[in-house]
Amino acid sequence: MTGVAIGGVRVTGAARAVAGRTASVPVEVTNGAGAGAEVVVRAVGLDPAWACRPVRCGPLAASEVAAVRLAVTLPQWAPAGEFPFVVATAGLPDGAATEADALLVVECEPGLRVALEPRVPRGVRRARFAIAVENPARHDVVATITADGVRGLRLRHRVREVTVAPGARVRVRARARVTGRLGGGERRLPFAVTADGGAGPARADGVFVAEPWTATLLARAALVLVIVGVWLGVTLLVVGIVADRAHRPAKGLVPSAGDE
């Protein structure tokens, strides 16, 4: 909401910002008196922890209009919402509007996004995967990465903190390793990865599938047998072709009389 006066102060636009940033409050000051005036503009009614220094303008000549901006610096913990306050002045002549209503809108900061690539890594005892962290905000964010799994699963990632530029996506290499016995059937071990940049943690859930070593061994043995069988088949085919050509008479040769 804006307050308007002939000779006085008024707010000419909305003030918006996200936590940790600075909001700019546009203010217009008019000296409606016939003499010069030096004016101080300040914000009244905001949280004292939100830094907002008074602004001095002038001296203003008679009927002169000055445009100033109040800078409100928000802390990282500032909650989202609408906060009404008053822009007040000192130094204007009697009868002028010395206050105007204003509104500061603190917007929600878009948080980090985190994903697993792949979401379901598989392996006999260990598997590699990547943690992808995306920053949709308009400033750099330092993300702290943590990974937790069920008992019997050990998770490791290359770095614990990573700086993500605005609009960028960073991949962090990670590894899952199962501990304990290897016998039995397939085991599914859930785990979770979080990335916290200060605006609340983002979470991605995954599952490490520990395959039985016996099935994997049999599959590898079968693959080796298939490769060997194909190799033997090709070898026998080539040998047969070469032997067949060796026993054929050369084209264009006429048998001699002794051979008849």
GUVEXGU-967190 format. One record per residue: residue number from 1; residue in one letter; z, x, y of N, C-alpha, C in turn. Coordinates in Angstrom, 2 decimals, always signed. Each point is the difference from the previous one (the first is absolute). Example, Ala and Ser with C-alpha at 12.3 -4.5 7.8 and 13.67 -1.06 7.14 Angstrom:
2
1  A  +7.80  +13.19  -5.69  +0.00  -0.89  +1.19  +0.00  +0.90  +1.20
2  S  -0.72  -0.35  +1.05  +0.06  +0.82  +1.19  +0.73  -0.77  +1.09
//
This chain:
260
1  M  +0.00  +0.86  -1.19  +0.00  -0.86  +1.19  +0.00  +0.89  +1.24
2  T  -0.71  -0.41  +1.03  -0.09  +0.81  +1.22  +0.55  -0.77  +1.17
3  G  +0.58  +0.72  +0.95  +0.48  -0.60  +1.23  -0.90  +0.40  +1.15
4  V  -0.37  -0.92  +0.88  -0.96  +0.28  +1.06  +0.68  -0.30  +1.34
5  A  -0.24  +0.87  +0.99  +0.56  -0.24  +1.34  -0.90  +0.65  +1.04
6  I  +0.00  -0.56  +1.21  -0.69  +0.64  +1.11  +0.99  +0.94  +0.66
7  G  -0.18  +1.23  -0.20  +1.00  +0.95  +0.45  +1.10  +0.07  -1.04
8  G  -0.04  +0.96  -0.87  +1.00  +0.11  -1.05  -0.56  +0.74  -1.20
9  V  +0.49  -0.35  -1.18  -0.39  +0.68  -1.23  -0.47  -1.02  -1.02
10  R  -0.98  +0.39  -0.79  -0.44  -0.85  -1.10  -0.52  +0.88  -1.14
11  V  +0.10  -0.53  -1.20  -0.50  +0.68  -1.20  -1.40  -0.51  -0.26
12  T  -0.94  +0.92  -0.13  -1.42  -0.39  -0.06  -0.59  +0.01  -1.41
13  G  +0.78  +0.31  -1.02  -0.55  +0.02  -1.35  +1.08  +0.11  -1.05
14  A  -0.41  -0.13  -1.25  +0.94  +0.06  -1.11  +0.33  +1.45  -0.34
15  A  +1.18  +0.20  -0.55  +0.44  +1.33  -0.45  +0.19  -0.07  -1.51
16  R  -0.77  +0.83  -0.72  +0.07  +0.01  -1.46  +0.08  +1.43  -0.51
17  A  +0.73  +0.18  -1.09  +0.09  +1.32  -0.63  +0.63  -0.16  -1.37
18  V  -0.14  +1.03  -0.83  +0.65  +0.04  -1.29  +1.20  +0.94  +0.10
19  A  +0.90  -0.10  -0.94  +1.20  +0.84  +0.00  -0.39  +1.48  -0.01
20  G  +0.70  +0.78  +0.82  -0.30  +1.42  +0.09  -1.05  +0.34  +1.04
21  R  -0.57  -1.00  +0.64  -1.04  +0.23  +1.01  +0.51  -0.44  +1.38
22  T  -0.87  +0.13  +1.01  +0.37  -0.35  +1.37  -0.83  -1.19  +0.48
23  A  +0.69  -1.01  +0.52  -0.66  -1.18  +0.55  -0.15  +0.17  +1.51
24  S  -1.13  -0.45  +0.52  -0.27  +0.10  +1.43  +0.04  -1.39  +0.63
25  V  +0.89  -0.16  +0.98  +0.17  -1.30  +0.66  -0.71  +0.07  +1.36
26  P  -1.12  -0.73  +0.20  -0.71  +0.04  +1.28  +0.70  -0.88  +1.05
27  V  +0.28  +0.59  +1.14  +0.74  -0.69  +1.07  -0.77  +0.17  +1.30
28  E  -0.01  -1.06  +0.81  -0.63  +0.04  +1.32  +1.06  -0.30  +1.06
29  V  +0.09  +0.89  +0.97  +0.99  -0.14  +1.08  -0.74  -0.21  +1.32
30  T  +0.37  -1.04  +0.74  -0.62  -0.31  +1.29  +1.05  +0.03  +1.10
31  N  -0.29  +0.75  +1.05  +0.90  +0.05  +1.15  -0.48  -1.04  +1.02
32  G  +0.67  -1.14  +0.01  -0.41  -1.08  +0.90  +0.59  +0.12  +1.39
33  A  +0.78  +1.03  +0.25  +0.63  +0.15  +1.32  -0.94  +0.68  +0.97
34  G  +0.39  +0.01  +1.23  -0.83  +0.63  +1.03  +0.28  +1.47  +0.17
35  A  +0.93  +0.52  -0.76  +0.34  +1.42  +0.09  -0.11  +0.65  -1.37
36  G  +0.00  +1.32  -0.01  -0.11  +0.71  -1.26  +1.26  -0.13  -0.85
37  A  -0.16  +0.19  -1.30  +1.12  -0.12  -0.92  -0.20  +0.94  -1.18
38  E  +1.08  +0.59  -0.47  -0.02  +0.83  -1.21  +0.73  -0.78  -1.09
39  V  -0.68  -0.22  -1.14  +0.48  -0.93  -1.02  +0.28  +0.75  -1.29
40  V  +1.08  -0.41  -0.67  +0.35  +0.51  -1.33  -0.12  -1.16  -0.99
41  V  -0.73  +0.22  -1.08  -0.24  -1.03  -1.02  +0.70  +0.43  -1.29
42  R  +0.72  -0.94  -0.62  +0.70  +0.32  -1.25  +0.04  -1.22  -0.90
43  A  +0.27  +0.26  -1.28  +0.11  -1.07  -1.00  +1.46  -0.32  -0.23
44  V  +0.32  -1.28  -0.09  +1.37  -0.47  -0.20  +0.01  -0.94  -1.20
45  G  +0.96  +0.23  -0.90  +0.18  -0.92  -1.12  -0.48  +0.52  -1.34
46  L  -0.56  +1.21  -0.05  -0.42  +0.57  -1.27  +1.14  +0.79  -0.63
47  D  -0.13  +0.30  -1.27  +0.99  +0.81  -0.70  +0.14  +1.33  +0.72
48  P  +1.23  +0.43  +0.31  +0.19  +1.28  +0.71  -0.59  +1.19  -0.74
49  A  -0.15  -0.11  -1.35  -0.56  +1.11  -0.77  -1.51  +0.11  +0.17
50  W  -0.61  -1.01  +0.60  -1.44  +0.04  +0.22  -0.24  +0.62  +1.38
51  A  -0.40  +1.24  +0.01  -0.10  +0.75  +1.25  -1.05  -0.60  +0.92
52  C  +0.41  -0.28  +1.24  -0.92  -0.53  +1.02  +0.49  +0.48  +1.37
53  R  -0.64  +1.02  +0.52  +0.40  +0.57  +1.28  -0.53  -0.85  +1.16
54  P  +0.78  -0.15  +1.06  -0.50  -0.70  +1.20  -1.19  +0.74  +0.60
55  V  -0.86  -0.75  +0.66  -1.19  +0.55  +0.65  +0.12  -0.24  +1.51
56  R  -0.25  +1.04  +0.77  +0.06  -0.11  +1.46  -1.42  -0.04  +0.56
57  C  -0.28  -0.91  +0.89  -1.32  -0.09  +0.63  +0.17  -0.14  +1.51
58  G  -0.95  +0.50  +0.71  +0.06  -0.09  +1.46  +0.20  +1.36  +0.65
59  P  +0.22  -0.02  +1.31  +0.20  -1.23  +0.81  -1.27  -0.84  +0.10
60  L  +0.20  -1.33  -0.11  -1.10  -0.94  +0.08  -0.15  -0.50  +1.43
61  A  -1.21  +0.00  +0.47  -0.26  -0.54  +1.34  +0.08  -1.52  -0.03
62  A  -0.01  -0.61  +1.15  +0.05  -1.46  +0.08  -1.16  -0.61  -0.77
63  S  +0.31  -0.99  -0.88  -0.97  -0.74  -0.82  -0.69  +0.89  -1.05
64  E  +0.49  +1.19  -0.22  -0.61  +0.89  -0.99  +0.43  -0.43  -1.41
65  V  -0.92  +0.13  -0.94  +0.25  -0.35  -1.41  -0.08  +1.28  -0.83
66  A  +1.00  +0.22  -0.85  +0.03  +1.18  -0.86  +0.11  -0.43  -1.46
67  A  -0.77  +0.63  -0.87  +0.06  -0.26  -1.44  +0.74  +1.15  -0.68
68  V  +1.05  -0.33  -0.71  +0.80  +1.01  -0.71  +0.16  -0.45  -1.45
69  R  +0.46  +0.93  -0.83  +0.22  -0.31  -1.41  +1.37  +0.52  -0.41
70  L  +0.76  -0.87  -0.64  +1.27  +0.40  -0.60  -0.25  +0.40  -1.45
71  A  +0.48  +1.16  -0.38  -0.17  +0.49  -1.37  +1.29  -0.22  -0.78
72  V  -0.10  -0.80  -1.08  +1.15  -0.29  -0.86  -0.22  +0.71  -1.33
73  T  +0.83  +1.00  -0.29  -0.12  +0.76  -1.24  +0.89  -0.62  -1.07
74  L  -0.63  -0.42  -1.10  +0.72  -0.68  -1.08  +0.43  +1.00  -1.07
75  P  +1.19  -0.12  -0.53  +0.41  +0.86  -1.12  -0.68  -0.44  -1.30
76  Q  +0.08  +0.86  -1.00  -0.64  -0.31  -1.29  +0.62  -1.24  -0.64
77  W  +1.28  -0.25  +0.26  +0.68  -1.11  -0.65  -0.12  -1.31  +0.77
78  A  -0.76  -0.04  +1.08  -0.13  -1.23  +0.79  -0.57  -1.12  -0.87
79  P  +0.65  -1.15  -0.05  -0.50  -1.09  -0.84  -1.20  -0.70  +0.64
80  A  -0.82  -0.60  -0.84  -1.14  -0.76  +0.50  +0.49  -1.32  +0.59
81  G  -0.67  -0.47  +1.05  +0.39  -1.26  +0.64  -0.40  -0.03  +1.46
82  E  +0.40  -1.06  +0.67  -0.26  -0.19  +1.44  +1.31  +0.13  +0.77
83  F  -0.03  +0.82  +1.06  +1.22  +0.30  +0.75  -0.25  -0.25  +1.50
84  P  +0.52  -1.11  +0.53  -0.15  -0.27  +1.43  +0.93  +0.90  +0.82
85  F  -0.46  +0.37  +1.17  +0.82  +0.79  +0.92  -0.48  -0.28  +1.42
86  V  +0.61  +0.67  +0.96  -0.30  -0.23  +1.41  -0.42  +1.32  +0.64
87  V  -1.06  -0.05  +0.79  -0.41  +1.13  +0.83  +0.59  -0.24  +1.39
88  A  +0.87  +0.89  +0.42  +0.70  -0.16  +1.28  -0.40  +1.11  +0.95
89  T  +0.10  -0.29  +1.29  -0.35  +0.98  +1.03  +1.14  +0.15  +0.99
90  A  +0.00  +1.13  +0.66  +0.93  +0.26  +1.10  -0.78  +0.64  +1.13
91  G  +0.25  -0.44  +1.24  -0.68  +0.58  +1.15  -0.95  -0.94  +0.68
92  L  -0.31  -1.17  -0.59  -0.88  -0.97  +0.66  +0.77  -0.73  +1.11
93  P  -0.71  -0.48  +0.99  +0.68  -0.71  +1.10  +0.59  -1.32  -0.48
94  D  +0.91  -0.52  +0.80  +0.65  -1.27  -0.33  -1.04  -1.11  -0.13
95  G  +0.23  -0.88  -0.98  -0.90  -1.13  -0.20  -1.08  +0.26  -1.03
96  A  -0.22  +1.24  -0.37  -1.02  +0.31  -1.00  +0.55  -0.23  -1.40
97  A  -0.88  -0.27  -0.93  +0.39  -0.19  -1.40  +0.34  +1.36  -0.59
98  T  +1.26  +0.19  -0.32  +0.45  +1.31  -0.48  +0.09  +0.09  -1.52
99  E  -0.28  -1.10  -0.70  +0.05  -0.01  -1.46  -1.17  -0.78  -0.56
100  A  -0.41  +0.39  -1.23  -1.06  -0.71  -0.70  +0.28  +0.06  -1.49
101  D  -0.28  -1.11  -0.67  +0.21  -0.04  -1.44  -1.09  +0.79  -0.73
102  A  +0.39  +0.63  -1.10  -0.95  +0.77  -0.80  +0.35  -0.16  -1.48
103  L  -0.94  +0.38  -0.83  +0.19  -0.14  -1.44  -0.53  +1.25  -0.69
104  L  +0.83  +0.59  -0.86  -0.39  +1.15  -0.79  -0.15  -0.44  -1.47
105  V  -1.18  +0.24  -0.57  -0.27  -0.37  -1.39  -0.03  +1.27  -0.85
106  V  +0.94  +0.09  -0.92  +0.05  +1.12  -0.94  -0.70  -0.44  -1.28
107  E  -1.12  +0.63  -0.29  -0.80  -0.38  -1.15  +0.40  +0.78  -1.24
108  C  -0.29  -0.58  -1.15  +0.29  +0.66  -1.26  -0.96  +1.18  -0.21
109  E  +0.56  +1.12  -0.37  -0.81  +1.17  -0.31  -0.54  -0.14  -1.42
110  P  -1.32  +0.09  -0.20  -0.51  -0.07  -1.37  +0.54  +1.15  -0.83
111  G  +0.50  -0.32  -1.18  +0.62  +1.02  -0.84  -1.01  +0.74  -0.86
112  L  +0.50  +1.00  -0.69  -0.84  +0.78  -0.91  -0.43  -0.85  -1.19
113  R  -1.09  +0.41  -0.59  -0.46  -0.60  -1.26  -0.07  +1.10  -1.04
114  V  +0.44  -0.30  -1.21  +0.01  +1.01  -1.06  -0.63  -0.61  -1.25
115  A  -0.76  +0.82  -0.73  -0.66  -0.44  -1.23  +0.00  +1.16  -0.99
116  L  -0.15  -0.35  -1.28  -0.05  +0.99  -1.08  -1.40  +0.05  -0.56
117  E  -0.48  +1.20  -0.27  -1.35  +0.20  -0.53  +0.07  +0.95  -1.21
118  P  -0.10  -0.54  -1.24  -0.05  -1.42  -0.36  +1.41  -0.59  -0.01
119  R  +0.03  -1.33  -0.07  +1.29  -0.66  -0.02  +0.66  +0.09  -1.37
120  V  -0.83  +0.16  -1.04  +0.52  +0.11  -1.37  -0.50  +1.31  -0.60
121  P  +0.66  +1.12  +0.28  -0.41  +1.26  -0.64  +0.37  +0.00  -1.48
122  R  -0.81  +0.68  -0.81  +0.20  +0.04  -1.45  -0.01  +1.44  -0.47
123  G  +0.75  +0.26  -1.07  +0.02  +1.33  -0.58  +0.95  +0.05  -1.17
124  V  -0.11  +1.06  -0.81  +0.90  +0.13  -1.14  +1.41  +0.34  +0.47
125  R  +0.10  +1.00  +0.83  +1.30  +0.41  +0.51  +0.05  +0.04  +1.52
126  R  -1.13  +0.22  +0.63  -0.05  +0.10  +1.47  -1.32  -0.55  +0.50
127  A  -0.02  -0.30  +1.29  -1.22  -0.51  +0.63  +0.06  +0.32  +1.48
128  R  -1.14  +0.20  +0.60  -0.09  +0.26  +1.44  -0.51  -1.26  +0.71
129  F  +0.50  -0.18  +1.22  -0.48  -1.09  +0.83  +0.17  +0.41  +1.46
130  A  -0.44  -0.84  +0.92  +0.07  +0.30  +1.43  +0.72  -1.12  +0.72
131  I  +0.77  +0.39  +1.03  +0.66  -0.96  +0.89  -0.79  -0.04  +1.30
132  A  -0.60  -1.14  +0.31  -0.81  -0.15  +1.21  +0.82  -0.71  +1.07
133  V  +0.17  +0.66  +1.15  +0.78  -0.55  +1.11  -0.95  -0.23  +1.17
134  E  -0.01  -1.23  +0.52  -0.89  -0.37  +1.11  +0.82  -0.41  +1.21
135  N  -0.42  +0.44  +1.18  +0.72  -0.28  +1.24  -0.87  -0.87  +0.91
136  P  +0.30  -1.31  +0.12  -0.78  -0.86  +0.89  +0.49  +0.01  +1.45
137  A  +1.07  +0.76  +0.28  +0.55  +0.03  +1.36  -0.88  +0.80  +0.94
138  R  +0.38  +0.01  +1.28  -0.79  +0.68  +1.03  +0.56  +1.36  +0.38
139  H  +0.89  +0.52  -0.84  +0.57  +1.32  +0.26  +0.32  +0.67  -1.34
140  D  +0.24  +1.30  +0.04  +0.35  +0.74  -1.22  +1.31  -0.52  -0.59
141  V  +0.05  -0.03  -1.32  +1.20  -0.43  -0.70  +0.34  +1.04  -1.06
142  V  +1.26  +0.42  -0.02  +0.47  +0.91  -1.04  +0.59  -0.85  -1.13
143  A  -0.66  +0.01  -1.15  +0.40  -0.84  -1.13  +0.83  +0.82  -0.98
144  T  +1.14  -0.57  -0.40  +0.84  +0.60  -1.02  -0.27  -0.72  -1.33
145  I  -0.40  +0.76  -1.00  -0.42  -0.56  -1.28  +1.10  +0.20  -1.03
146  T  +0.33  -1.07  -0.72  +0.94  +0.06  -1.10  -0.60  -0.71  -1.21
147  A  +0.36  +0.46  -1.20  -0.50  -0.59  -1.23  +1.16  -0.13  -0.99
148  D  +0.14  -1.17  -0.59  +1.07  -0.27  -0.95  -0.58  -0.71  -1.22
149  G  +0.43  +0.42  -1.18  -0.45  -0.61  -1.23  +1.16  -0.34  -0.91
150  V  -0.31  -0.66  -1.11  +1.02  -0.37  -0.97  +0.48  +1.24  -0.74
151  R  +1.04  -0.17  -0.77  +0.54  +1.11  -0.78  -1.03  +0.47  -1.01
152  G  -0.15  +1.31  -0.08  -0.99  +0.57  -0.90  -1.31  +0.35  +0.67
153  L  -0.10  -0.26  +1.31  -1.22  +0.31  +0.74  +0.36  +0.88  +1.19
154  R  -0.67  +1.11  +0.10  +0.23  +0.94  +1.10  -1.23  +0.01  +0.90
155  L  +0.23  -0.16  +1.30  -1.09  -0.07  +0.97  +0.13  +1.15  +0.99
156  R  -1.13  +0.62  +0.31  -0.03  +1.08  +0.98  -1.21  -0.17  +0.90
157  H  +0.18  +0.28  +1.30  -1.13  -0.02  +0.92  +0.03  +1.27  +0.84
158  R  -1.18  +0.44  +0.43  -0.14  +1.32  +0.60  +0.81  +0.16  +1.29
159  V  -0.01  -1.00  +0.86  +0.73  +0.07  +1.27  +0.87  -1.24  +0.14
160  R  +1.09  +0.13  +0.77  +0.90  -1.12  +0.24  -0.23  -0.66  +1.36
161  E  -0.54  +0.75  +0.94  -0.33  -0.54  +1.31  -1.43  +0.35  +0.36
162  V  -0.69  -0.95  +0.58  -1.38  +0.22  +0.39  -0.25  -0.72  +1.32
163  T  -0.74  +0.66  +0.89  -0.35  -0.59  +1.30  -1.36  -0.68  -0.12
164  V  -0.03  -1.30  +0.32  -1.22  -0.79  -0.13  -0.48  -0.39  +1.40
165  A  -1.21  +0.39  +0.34  -0.56  -0.31  +1.31  -0.34  -1.49  +0.11
166  P  -0.19  -0.51  +1.23  -0.35  -1.42  +0.17  -1.29  -0.36  -0.75
167  G  +0.07  -1.04  -0.81  -1.16  -0.47  -0.75  -0.40  +0.90  -1.15
168  A  +0.79  +1.00  -0.33  -0.36  +0.95  -1.05  +0.64  -0.39  -1.33
169  R  -0.52  +0.62  -1.05  +0.49  -0.22  -1.37  +0.19  +1.37  -0.65
170  V  +1.20  +0.27  -0.48  +0.34  +1.30  -0.58  +0.35  -0.21  -1.48
171  R  -0.53  +0.89  -0.87  +0.29  -0.06  -1.43  +0.91  +1.15  -0.38
172  V  +1.06  -0.33  -0.70  +0.98  +0.99  -0.47  -0.06  +0.03  -1.52
173  R  -0.18  +1.18  -0.56  -0.07  +0.14  -1.45  +1.38  -0.18  -0.62
174  A  +0.03  -0.68  -1.15  +1.25  -0.25  -0.69  -0.23  +0.09  -1.51
175  R  +1.13  +0.06  -0.72  -0.08  +0.12  -1.45  +1.15  -0.77  -0.63
176  A  -0.30  -0.68  -1.08  +1.00  -0.72  -0.78  +0.13  +0.68  -1.36
177  R  +1.23  +0.16  -0.45  +0.24  +0.68  -1.27  +1.08  -0.74  -0.76
178  V  -0.27  -0.30  -1.26  +0.96  -0.71  -0.82  +0.87  +1.01  -0.73
179  T  +1.28  -0.32  -0.10  +0.95  +0.87  -0.71  +0.48  -0.71  -1.25
180  G  +0.58  +0.77  -0.91  +0.53  -0.60  -1.22  -1.00  +0.05  -1.13
181  R  +0.18  -0.87  -0.99  -0.81  +0.03  -1.22  -1.44  -0.41  +0.29
182  L  -0.89  +0.49  -0.87  -1.42  -0.32  +0.14  -0.49  -0.96  -1.07
183  G  +0.82  -0.26  -1.01  -0.44  -0.88  -1.08  -0.03  -1.45  +0.42
184  G  -0.44  -0.85  -0.92  -0.04  -1.43  +0.26  -1.30  -0.44  +0.64
185  G  +0.00  -1.25  +0.48  -1.21  -0.55  +0.59  -0.11  +0.28  +1.48
186  E  -0.88  -0.72  +0.64  -0.24  +0.18  +1.44  +1.21  -0.45  +0.80
187  R  +0.33  +0.77  +1.04  +1.14  -0.32  +0.87  -0.51  -0.23  +1.42
188  R  +0.53  -1.04  +0.65  -0.35  -0.32  +1.39  +1.24  +0.22  +0.85
189  L  -0.09  +0.97  +0.93  +1.14  +0.40  +0.81  -0.30  -0.31  +1.47
190  P  +0.63  -1.03  +0.58  -0.27  -0.35  +1.41  +0.66  +0.98  +0.96
191  F  -0.62  +0.13  +1.18  +0.55  +0.84  +1.06  -0.44  -0.56  +1.34
192  A  +0.61  +0.50  +1.07  -0.32  -0.47  +1.36  -0.05  +1.18  +0.94
193  V  -0.91  -0.08  +0.96  -0.15  +1.03  +1.04  +0.14  -0.68  +1.35
194  T  +0.79  +0.60  +0.90  +0.18  -0.55  +1.33  -0.38  +1.05  +1.04
195  A  -0.51  -0.48  +1.13  -0.33  +0.85  +1.16  +0.63  -0.65  +1.22
196  D  +0.87  +0.74  +0.68  +0.74  -0.54  +1.14  -0.35  +0.80  +1.26
197  G  -0.53  -0.70  +0.99  -0.35  +0.65  +1.26  +0.88  -0.42  +1.15
198  G  +1.12  -0.69  -0.29  +0.91  -0.42  +1.06  -0.05  -1.47  +0.31
199  A  -1.09  -0.68  -0.38  -0.13  -1.43  +0.25  +0.27  -0.81  -1.26
200  G  +0.67  +0.60  -0.98  +0.27  -0.67  -1.27  -0.86  +0.60  -1.09
201  P  +0.54  +0.11  -1.21  -0.74  +0.64  -1.09  -1.10  -0.89  -0.55
202  A  -1.10  +0.65  -0.37  -1.09  -0.67  -0.73  +0.10  +0.44  -1.45
203  R  -0.22  -0.92  -0.92  +0.23  +0.26  -1.43  -1.24  -0.31  -0.82
204  A  -0.20  +0.82  -1.03  -1.08  -0.23  -0.97  +0.59  +0.18  -1.39
205  D  -0.24  -0.97  -0.88  +0.51  +0.05  -1.37  -1.09  +0.46  -0.95
206  G  +0.39  +0.80  -0.97  -0.93  +0.50  -1.00  +0.63  +0.01  -1.38
207  V  -0.81  +0.30  -1.00  +0.45  +0.06  -1.39  -0.64  +1.21  -0.65
208  F  +0.84  +0.87  -0.58  -0.52  +1.13  -0.77  -0.05  -0.43  -1.47
209  V  -1.17  +0.05  -0.60  -0.19  -0.37  -1.39  +0.01  +1.27  -0.84
210  A  +1.08  +0.18  -0.77  +0.12  +1.16  -0.89  -0.63  -0.35  -1.34
211  E  -1.13  +0.59  -0.29  -0.72  -0.29  -1.23  +0.61  +0.77  -1.17
212  P  +0.02  -0.58  -1.22  +0.54  +0.71  -1.16  -0.86  +1.21  -0.34
213  W  +0.65  +1.11  -0.28  -0.75  +1.23  -0.25  -0.80  -0.07  -1.27
214  T  +0.46  -0.80  -1.00  -0.75  -0.10  -1.27  -1.35  -0.67  +0.23
215  A  +0.00  -1.10  +0.77  -1.27  -0.69  +0.25  -0.94  +0.88  +0.79
216  T  +0.56  +0.72  +0.97  -0.84  +0.89  +0.80  -0.56  +1.13  -0.86
217  L  +0.83  +0.54  -0.91  -0.47  +1.07  -0.88  -1.11  -0.48  -0.91
218  L  +0.17  -1.21  -0.56  -1.04  -0.55  -0.86  -1.29  -0.27  +0.77
219  A  +0.16  -0.48  +1.23  -1.19  -0.26  +0.82  -0.74  +1.30  +0.30
220  R  +0.75  +1.05  +0.31  -0.65  +1.29  +0.26  -0.66  +0.55  -1.25
221  A  +0.68  -0.15  -1.15  -0.60  +0.47  -1.25  -1.28  -0.76  -0.31
222  A  +0.03  -1.32  +0.23  -1.21  -0.79  -0.23  -1.13  +0.43  +0.92
223  L  +0.35  +0.30  +1.25  -1.02  +0.45  +0.94  -0.59  +1.33  -0.43
224  V  +0.85  +0.91  -0.49  -0.50  +1.29  -0.48  -0.93  -0.20  -1.18
225  L  +0.37  -0.89  -0.93  -0.85  -0.26  -1.16  -1.35  -0.58  +0.42
226  V  +0.03  -0.88  +0.99  -1.26  -0.57  +0.48  -0.88  +1.08  +0.60
227  I  +0.61  +0.87  +0.82  -0.78  +1.07  +0.62  -0.57  +0.94  -1.05
228  V  +0.82  +0.36  -1.00  -0.48  +0.88  -1.08  -1.11  -0.68  -0.80
229  G  +0.16  -1.28  -0.29  -1.04  -0.71  -0.75  -1.32  -0.06  +0.75
230  V  +0.08  -0.27  +1.31  -1.22  -0.01  +0.80  -0.64  +1.37  +0.01
231  W  +0.83  +1.03  +0.16  -0.54  +1.37  +0.03  -0.66  +0.36  -1.32
232  L  +0.63  -0.37  -1.13  -0.60  +0.29  -1.31  -1.29  -0.78  -0.19
233  G  +0.00  -1.26  +0.44  -1.22  -0.79  -0.14  -1.16  +0.59  +0.79
234  V  +0.26  +0.40  +1.24  -1.06  +0.61  +0.80  -0.45  +1.32  -0.60
235  T  +0.95  +0.78  -0.51  -0.36  +1.29  -0.60  -0.88  -0.19  -1.23
236  L  +0.37  -0.93  -0.88  -0.82  -0.26  -1.19  -1.38  -0.51  +0.36
237  L  -0.06  -0.82  +1.03  -1.31  -0.52  +0.43  -0.89  +1.13  +0.50
238  V  +0.57  +0.90  +0.80  -0.78  +1.12  +0.52  -0.44  +0.92  -1.13
239  V  +0.92  +0.28  -0.93  -0.36  +0.86  -1.15  -1.11  -0.63  -0.82
240  G  +0.08  -1.30  -0.22  -1.06  -0.68  -0.77  -1.35  +0.09  +0.70
241  I  -0.01  -0.19  +1.32  -1.27  +0.08  +0.74  -0.59  +1.40  -0.08
242  V  +0.84  +1.01  +0.16  -0.48  +1.38  -0.07  -0.53  +0.33  -1.39
243  A  +0.69  -0.43  -1.05  -0.45  +0.27  -1.37  -1.31  -0.70  -0.31
244  D  -0.14  -1.21  +0.51  -1.24  -0.75  -0.26  -1.19  +0.68  +0.66
245  R  +0.20  +0.47  +1.22  -1.10  +0.69  +0.68  -0.34  +1.33  -0.67
246  A  +0.98  +0.66  -0.59  -0.25  +1.29  -0.65  -0.85  -0.15  -1.26
247  H  +0.06  -1.12  -0.67  -0.75  -0.21  -1.24  -1.37  -0.63  +0.24
248  R  -0.30  -0.42  +1.20  -1.32  -0.57  +0.28  -1.00  +1.13  +0.24
249  P  -1.28  -0.15  -0.48  -1.04  +1.03  +0.29  -0.38  -0.06  +1.47
250  A  -0.29  +1.14  +0.53  -0.38  +0.06  +1.41  -1.31  -0.69  +0.23
251  K  -0.13  -0.71  +1.10  -1.24  -0.72  +0.33  -1.11  +1.00  +0.31
252  G  -1.23  -0.33  -0.51  -1.17  +0.82  +0.31  -0.23  +1.12  -1.00
253  L  +0.83  +0.20  -1.00  -0.19  +1.04  -1.00  -0.72  -0.57  -1.21
254  V  -1.01  +0.75  -0.54  -0.77  -0.44  -1.17  +0.49  +0.79  -1.20
255  P  +0.34  -0.64  -1.10  +0.46  +0.72  -1.18  -1.06  +0.98  -0.52
256  S  +0.35  +1.19  -0.46  -0.93  +0.99  -0.53  -0.42  -0.35  -1.40
257  A  -1.09  +0.73  -0.51  -0.52  -0.32  -1.33  +1.01  +0.27  -1.07
258  G  +0.77  +1.04  +0.17  +1.00  +0.30  -1.02  +1.07  -1.04  -0.09
259  D  +0.16  -0.76  +1.09  +1.07  -1.02  +0.00  -0.46  -1.28  -0.62
260  E  -1.39  -0.13  -0.22  -0.52  -1.26  -0.57  +0.17  -0.03  -1.51
//
